[in-house]
Amino acid sequence: MLTLIKGGQVYAPQKLGICDMLLGGKQILAVAECLTPPQGIETQVIDASGKIVTPGYIDCHMHLLGAGGGHGPNSRSHEIDVSTLAKAGVTTVVGTLGINTISFSLRHLLMTLNALELQGITTLMYTGGYQFPVVTLMDSIVSDLSLIEKIVGVGEIALFDSLGSHPTMDMIKELASKVWLGGRMGGKPGLLHAHLGETGGSVKEIVDVLVGMGLPASMLMTTHVNRTEHVLQMSIEAGLAGASLDITALYTPDNGIPETIYPASALNRLLEANIPLENITMSSDGNAVQPIKNENGVIERFMLSPANAIAIEIKKAVMRDRVNLEDILPIVSINAAQRLGISDRKGSLEAGKDADVLLLDEDLEVDTVYAKGKLMLEQKKPVVVGHFEEDYAKISV
């Protein structure tokens, strides 16, 4: 059966105006004005009048297994369900371990990604975590990248963070060499996905070293660039030298983290500094554990980063900060697809690409989700639910 989405305001992510879209199997078959159902083929027609149609969000940094643990055993979060991703409008997600490579493992992460893939979500992952030496699934970084399809890089390696391993430049050079070699052998982008902490340092120095090694600056993908003013300035310097910059949707003063910079403001600052738009992405850091401190620096509680942080910040950027939708959509669609090496099938609404499609309502809330042509969410209600989601809900107090 085909699906014909009619009369929506299409952002592909560029604004196309009122268009129809024909989906068949896992792909987009056509995007044009006034499409009609093909004769002789059963076609479901979806009235998208008053809706905005966009590519599915690509979240290139999420803690699918859970995160935390840096503040004790009960500072860890739990695994994310498929319906949570659908409600967030996320159709492609990249899993990362982060700080906790002890109670969370790459094997567990890969198995979780495989399960989500069977349920409809496209999944990728980073090997490694915060610390050096880098943990791997196989015998080396090169083996992981060249032989395991879902692995697109190493991450999130902690730079300038008190909980990281404080790598020397020689350690970073050796790591980058392995990532680049593994990426080339596996046909991957070979990303060095780096968490930016709050201690002193210079990302630009790392970029300069990579370039001096004959490696592309863009392989360094720094995340949390809007963490503080200092981190943003450090990121701008690196971005002007060619590094890829990833805004974190979690980091906003609205979440009780006053030193952070609103994602929309961070995007404007990066563009005003002449960072190319195509080098900017935004990820959720979903399911991360953020300690909230009082005025004396004492942790009072932990906040869980919402899986739908991207959707929340897209809405605020457009409706509160007056950012044009077509100006911010690329950082969660085609830009992310290009960084991850999947832009041949993801990131934009055009014939031949995967049918990852969102219908947003007039308030930019995620209303309907198709992932590779599969209906995941309809009128804000999950269609695809994990085997045990309802059971867990029943036993929850």
RODRENFI-186612 format. One line per field, with one value per residue (C-alpha): x, y, z; residue in three letters; residue number from 0. Coordinates in Angstrom, 1 decimal. Layout:
u: (X:...)
v: (Y:...)
w: (Z:...)
res: (ALA:...)
n: (NUM:...)
***
This chain:
u: (0.0:1.1:0.7:-0.2:0.3:-1.7:-1.7:1.0:3.4:6.6:10.1:12.5:14.3:14.1:10.7:8.8:5.3:2.1:3.0:2.0:4.3:3.9:5.4:5.9:7.7:10.5:11.1:9.7:8.5:7.6:7.2:5.2:2.1:-1.2:-0.2:-3.1:-3.3:-2.0:-4.7:-4.9:-2.7:-4.2:-3.3:-4.0:-4.5:-3.5:-4.9:-2.0:-3.9:-2.7:0.3:4.0:5.8:9.5:12.3:12.5:14.9:18.4:19.7:23.5:24.0:21.7:22.2:19.8:20.9:20.9:23.7:25.3:27.0:29.6:27.8:27.2:25.2:21.8:22.8:22.2:19.2:17.4:16.9:14.8:11.8:10.9:7.7:9.7:11.8:8.7:7.0:10.2:10.1:13.5:13.7:17.5:19.6:23.2:23.8:26.7:27.9:29.4:31.0:29.8:31.6:31.4:27.8:26.8:28.6:29.0:27.6:24.4:24.2:24.6:21.9:19.5:20.2:19.4:16.1:15.2:16.1:13.7:11.0:11.5:14.1:17.4:20.3:24.0:26.6:30.0:32.5:34.3:33.3:34.7:37.9:41.3:42.1:39.1:36.9:36.0:33.7:36.4:40.2:40.7:39.1:40.1:38.3:35.2:34.9:35.8:33.8:30.7:28.2:26.6:29.7:30.5:33.2:34.6:32.7:32.0:35.6:35.9:38.1:38.7:36.6:37.5:35.9:37.8:41.3:43.0:44.6:47.9:48.2:50.1:47.2:44.7:46.9:47.1:43.3:42.6:44.9:43.0:39.6:40.5:42.0:39.0:36.6:38.3:38.4:34.8:33.5:32.5:33.0:35.3:34.1:36.0:33.0:34.3:32.5:33.6:34.0:34.5:38.2:40.8:42.1:42.0:40.0:41.6:45.0:43.6:42.2:45.5:47.3:44.7:45.2:48.9:48.5:46.7:43.3:40.1:39.3:35.6:36.3:36.4:32.8:32.6:29.4:28.0:29.3:26.6:27.6:29.1:30.3:33.9:33.1:31.2:34.1:36.5:34.2:33.9:37.7:37.7:34.7:36.5:39.4:36.9:35.7:32.1:30.1:27.2:24.8:23.2:19.4:19.5:21.7:19.3:18.7:15.1:16.3:17.8:21.3:21.8:25.4:24.2:23.3:19.9:20.4:18.8:21.1:24.1:23.1:22.9:26.2:27.9:26.5:27.4:30.9:30.9:30.8:29.3:25.8:26.6:29.2:26.6:24.3:22.1:21.6:19.5:22.0:18.8:18.6:21.7:21.9:22.5:23.3:21.5:23.5:22.4:24.1:26.8:27.7:26.1:24.1:20.4:18.9:19.5:17.7:17.1:17.6:14.3:14.5:12.4:14.8:15.3:11.6:11.3:14.1:12.9:9.5:11.0:13.4:10.6:7.7:9.5:12.8:11.4:13.9:12.7:12.0:13.9:17.0:17.1:15.8:19.0:21.0:18.7:18.3:20.6:23.6:23.5:23.0:26.1:28.2:27.2:27.7:24.1:22.9:22.3:19.3:18.5:18.1:15.8:12.5:13.1:12.3:14.5:15.4:14.1:10.5:11.4:8.7:7.2:3.8:3.9:0.8:0.3:2.2:5.1:4.3:5.1:1.8:2.6:5.8:6.8:10.2:11.3:7.7:6.4:3.8:5.2:3.1:-0.4:-2.1:0.4:-0.3:2.3:1.5:4.7:5.2:8.0:7.0:7.3:6.4:2.8:3.9:6.5:3.9:1.6:4.1:5.4:4.3)
v: (0.0:3.5:6.6:10.0:13.0:15.9:19.6:20.1:23.0:21.2:22.0:19.7:21.2:24.2:25.7:24.2:25.6:23.5:20.1:16.5:13.6:10.0:7.2:3.6:0.9:2.5:5.4:8.7:8.2:11.8:15.3:17.7:19.8:18.1:14.4:12.0:8.4:5.9:3.9:0.2:0.6:0.8:4.2:5.7:9.5:11.6:15.1:17.3:20.6:23.0:20.8:21.3:18.4:18.1:15.4:13.2:14.7:13.2:13.1:12.5:12.3:10.4:8.1:5.3:2.9:5.6:7.9:9.2:7.5:10.2:11.2:7.8:4.6:6.3:9.1:6.8:7.0:4.2:2.8:4.7:3.0:3.2:5.2:7.9:8.4:8.5:11.1:13.1:13.0:11.3:8.8:8.5:8.3:7.9:6.2:7.0:5.7:8.9:8.8:5.4:2.5:0.4:-0.4:0.4:-1.5:-1.2:-4.7:-3.7:-0.5:-2.4:-4.9:-2.0:-0.3:-3.5:-3.8:-0.2:-0.8:-3.8:-1.5:1.1:3.6:4.0:3.6:4.3:4.5:5.7:3.3:4.3:6.7:9.6:8.0:6.8:4.1:3.9:0.8:-1.1:-3.9:-5.7:-5.7:-2.1:1.2:0.4:-3.0:-1.5:1.2:-1.0:-4.1:-3.0:-1.2:0.9:2.5:5.9:7.2:7.4:9.3:11.0:11.5:14.0:17.1:19.7:17.9:17.0:13.5:12.8:11.4:14.7:13.3:14.6:15.9:12.7:10.6:12.6:12.3:8.5:8.3:10.5:8.4:5.2:6.8:8.1:4.8:2.8:5.2:4.9:1.1:0.9:3.6:5.8:9.5:8.6:11.1:12.1:13.1:15.2:16.3:19.7:20.3:23.5:23.4:25.4:24.3:25.1:23.1:25.1:23.7:20.2:21.2:22.6:19.4:17.3:19.5:19.2:15.4:15.7:15.0:17.0:19.5:18.5:15.0:16.6:17.0:18.9:18.8:21.0:24.1:26.2:24.9:28.2:31.5:30.3:27.0:28.8:31.2:28.2:26.5:29.5:29.5:25.8:26.2:29.0:26.5:23.9:21.8:20.5:22.1:20.4:22.5:20.7:21.1:20.2:23.2:26.1:28.4:27.1:23.8:25.4:25.7:29.5:29.5:27.8:29.6:29.1:26.9:29.5:32.2:29.9:29.2:32.9:33.5:30.8:32.1:35.7:34.5:33.2:29.5:27.7:26.5:23.1:22.6:23.0:20.4:20.1:17.0:16.4:14.8:12.9:10.8:12.4:13.2:16.8:17.8:20.9:22.9:25.6:28.9:27.3:24.8:21.9:19.4:19.6:17.3:15.6:16.5:14.0:15.4:14.9:12.7:15.3:18.2:18.8:19.2:21.5:23.8:23.9:25.0:27.7:28.9:29.5:30.6:32.5:33.6:34.2:32.0:30.9:27.2:26.6:28.3:25.9:22.6:21.8:21.4:18.5:17.0:17.4:18.7:15.8:13.4:14.8:14.6:11.0:10.0:9.0:12.0:9.8:8.4:10.7:14.3:15.7:15.1:14.0:11.1:8.1:8.9:7.1:8.0:9.6:12.2:14.4:16.1:19.0:20.8:24.6:24.8:22.8:19.9:16.5:15.0:12.2:10.3:7.9:6.2:4.4:4.6:2.9:4.8:5.3:8.0:9.1:12.2:12.2:8.6:5.9:3.3:1.2:0.3:-1.9:-5.4:-4.5:-0.8:-1.3:-3.9:-1.5:1.2:-1.1:-2.0:1.6:3.3)
w: (0.0:-0.8:1.4:-0.1:2.2:0.7:1.2:3.8:4.1:3.1:4.4:2.8:4.8:2.4:2.2:-0.8:0.0:-0.2:-1.7:-1.8:-1.0:-2.1:0.1:-1.0:0.9:2.8:0.4:-0.8:-4.3:-5.2:-3.9:-6.0:-6.2:-6.8:-6.8:-7.4:-6.1:-8.7:-10.3:-9.4:-6.3:-2.8:-1.5:1.9:1.6:4.6:4.8:6.0:5.5:8.3:9.0:8.5:6.8:7.6:7.5:10.6:13.2:13.2:16.7:16.6:20.4:22.7:25.7:24.7:27.4:30.1:31.3:34.5:37.3:37.9:41.1:42.5:41.6:41.9:39.5:36.5:34.1:32.3:28.8:26.2:24.6:20.9:21.5:23.3:20.2:18.0:20.2:20.0:16.2:16.1:13.2:13.2:16.4:17.3:20.6:22.9:26.3:27.7:31.1:32.2:30.4:33.6:34.1:30.5:27.7:23.9:23.5:25.4:23.3:20.0:21.0:21.9:18.6:16.8:18.7:17.8:14.2:14.1:15.5:12.8:14.0:12.1:14.5:14.6:17.4:18.5:20.0:23.1:25.8:27.9:28.9:27.5:26.7:24.4:25.1:21.9:20.9:19.0:19.3:18.2:17.1:13.5:13.7:15.2:12.5:9.5:10.4:12.4:10.2:12.8:14.2:12.6:15.0:18.5:21.2:23.3:24.2:27.1:26.5:29.2:31.7:35.3:34.8:31.6:31.2:30.2:27.0:25.8:22.2:21.4:22.6:20.5:17.5:17.9:18.4:15.4:13.2:14.2:13.7:10.3:9.2:10.5:8.8:5.4:5.6:6.6:4.2:7.2:8.0:10.8:13.4:16.5:18.6:21.5:24.7:25.7:29.5:31.4:32.2:30.3:26.9:23.2:20.6:17.8:18.8:18.3:14.9:13.8:14.8:12.8:9.8:10.1:10.0:6.7:8.3:7.7:10.5:10.1:11.5:14.9:15.9:19.2:21.2:24.1:22.3:24.1:27.6:28.7:27.2:27.4:25.7:22.9:22.2:22.2:19.8:17.5:17.1:16.3:13.9:12.0:11.5:10.1:13.0:13.1:15.9:17.7:19.8:22.7:23.0:26.7:27.5:28.1:31.1:30.9:32.3:35.4:34.0:34.0:32.6:29.3:26.1:24.4:21.4:19.0:20.4:20.0:16.4:15.7:17.3:15.3:12.0:12.9:13.5:9.9:10.8:7.7:8.4:7.0:9.8:12.5:14.0:17.1:19.2:22.4:24.7:25.5:28.6:30.0:33.7:34.6:38.2:39.3:41.9:44.4:44.8:46.9:44.2:46.1:44.0:45.0:42.4:39.1:35.9:33.1:29.6:27.6:24.5:22.8:23.5:19.8:19.2:22.2:21.0:17.4:18.7:21.0:18.3:15.8:18.1:20.7:19.2:15.7:13.9:10.4:10.4:7.2:8.8:11.8:10.3:8.5:11.7:12.7:9.3:6.2:8.1:10.6:7.7:6.0:9.1:9.6:6.0:5.3:3.3:0.3:2.1:5.0:5.9:3.2:1.6:-2.0:-4.2:-3.6:0.0:3.1:4.0:7.4:7.6:10.4:10.4:12.9:14.0:14.0:17.4:15.9:18.1:16.6:15.5:13.1:12.4:9.6:9.9:6.6:5.6:8.8:10.8:14.2:15.7:14.7:16.1:18.9:19.9:19.5:16.9:17.5:21.2:22.7:23.9:27.5:27.7:28.8:31.4:32.8:33.0:34.9:37.6:38.0:41.1)
res: (MET:LEU:THR:LEU:ILE:LYS:GLY:GLY:GLN:VAL:TYR:ALA:PRO:GLN:LYS:LEU:GLY:ILE:CYS:ASP:MET:LEU:LEU:GLY:GLY:LYS:GLN:ILE:LEU:ALA:VAL:ALA:GLU:CYS:LEU:THR:PRO:PRO:GLN:GLY:ILE:GLU:THR:GLN:VAL:ILE:ASP:ALA:SER:GLY:LYS:ILE:VAL:THR:PRO:GLY:TYR:ILE:ASP:CYS:HIS:MET:HIS:LEU:LEU:GLY:ALA:GLY:GLY:GLY:HIS:GLY:PRO:ASN:SER:ARG:SER:HIS:GLU:ILE:ASP:VAL:SER:THR:LEU:ALA:LYS:ALA:GLY:VAL:THR:THR:VAL:VAL:GLY:THR:LEU:GLY:ILE:ASN:THR:ILE:SER:PHE:SER:LEU:ARG:HIS:LEU:LEU:MET:THR:LEU:ASN:ALA:LEU:GLU:LEU:GLN:GLY:ILE:THR:THR:LEU:MET:TYR:THR:GLY:GLY:TYR:GLN:PHE:PRO:VAL:VAL:THR:LEU:MET:ASP:SER:ILE:VAL:SER:ASP:LEU:SER:LEU:ILE:GLU:LYS:ILE:VAL:GLY:VAL:GLY:GLU:ILE:ALA:LEU:PHE:ASP:SER:LEU:GLY:SER:HIS:PRO:THR:MET:ASP:MET:ILE:LYS:GLU:LEU:ALA:SER:LYS:VAL:TRP:LEU:GLY:GLY:ARG:MET:GLY:GLY:LYS:PRO:GLY:LEU:LEU:HIS:ALA:HIS:LEU:GLY:GLU:THR:GLY:GLY:SER:VAL:LYS:GLU:ILE:VAL:ASP:VAL:LEU:VAL:GLY:MET:GLY:LEU:PRO:ALA:SER:MET:LEU:MET:THR:THR:HIS:VAL:ASN:ARG:THR:GLU:HIS:VAL:LEU:GLN:MET:SER:ILE:GLU:ALA:GLY:LEU:ALA:GLY:ALA:SER:LEU:ASP:ILE:THR:ALA:LEU:TYR:THR:PRO:ASP:ASN:GLY:ILE:PRO:GLU:THR:ILE:TYR:PRO:ALA:SER:ALA:LEU:ASN:ARG:LEU:LEU:GLU:ALA:ASN:ILE:PRO:LEU:GLU:ASN:ILE:THR:MET:SER:SER:ASP:GLY:ASN:ALA:VAL:GLN:PRO:ILE:LYS:ASN:GLU:ASN:GLY:VAL:ILE:GLU:ARG:PHE:MET:LEU:SER:PRO:ALA:ASN:ALA:ILE:ALA:ILE:GLU:ILE:LYS:LYS:ALA:VAL:MET:ARG:ASP:ARG:VAL:ASN:LEU:GLU:ASP:ILE:LEU:PRO:ILE:VAL:SER:ILE:ASN:ALA:ALA:GLN:ARG:LEU:GLY:ILE:SER:ASP:ARG:LYS:GLY:SER:LEU:GLU:ALA:GLY:LYS:ASP:ALA:ASP:VAL:LEU:LEU:LEU:ASP:GLU:ASP:LEU:GLU:VAL:ASP:THR:VAL:TYR:ALA:LYS:GLY:LYS:LEU:MET:LEU:GLU:GLN:LYS:LYS:PRO:VAL:VAL:VAL:GLY:HIS:PHE:GLU:GLU:ASP:TYR:ALA:LYS:ILE:SER:VAL)
n: (0:1:2:3:4:5:6:7:8:9:10:11:12:13:14:15:16:17:18:19:20:21:22:23:24:25:26:27:28:29:30:31:32:33:34:35:36:37:38:39:40:41:42:43:44:45:46:47:48:49:50:51:52:53:54:55:56:57:58:59:60:61:62:63:64:65:66:67:68:69:70:71:72:73:74:75:76:77:78:79:80:81:82:83:84:85:86:87:88:89:90:91:92:93:94:95:96:97:98:99:100:101:102:103:104:105:106:107:108:109:110:111:112:113:114:115:116:117:118:119:120:121:122:123:124:125:126:127:128:129:130:131:132:133:134:135:136:137:138:139:140:141:142:143:144:145:146:147:148:149:150:151:152:153:154:155:156:157:158:159:160:161:162:163:164:165:166:167:168:169:170:171:172:173:174:175:176:177:178:179:180:181:182:183:184:185:186:187:188:189:190:191:192:193:194:195:196:197:198:199:200:201:202:203:204:205:206:207:208:209:210:211:212:213:214:215:216:217:218:219:220:221:222:223:224:225:226:227:228:229:230:231:232:233:234:235:236:237:238:239:240:241:242:243:244:245:246:247:248:249:250:251:252:253:254:255:256:257:258:259:260:261:262:263:264:265:266:267:268:269:270:271:272:273:274:275:276:277:278:279:280:281:282:283:284:285:286:287:288:289:290:291:292:293:294:295:296:297:298:299:300:301:302:303:304:305:306:307:308:309:310:311:312:313:314:315:316:317:318:319:320:321:322:323:324:325:326:327:328:329:330:331:332:333:334:335:336:337:338:339:340:341:342:343:344:345:346:347:348:349:350:351:352:353:354:355:356:357:358:359:360:361:362:363:364:365:366:367:368:369:370:371:372:373:374:375:376:377:378:379:380:381:382:383:384:385:386:387:388:389:390:391:392:393:394:395:396)
***
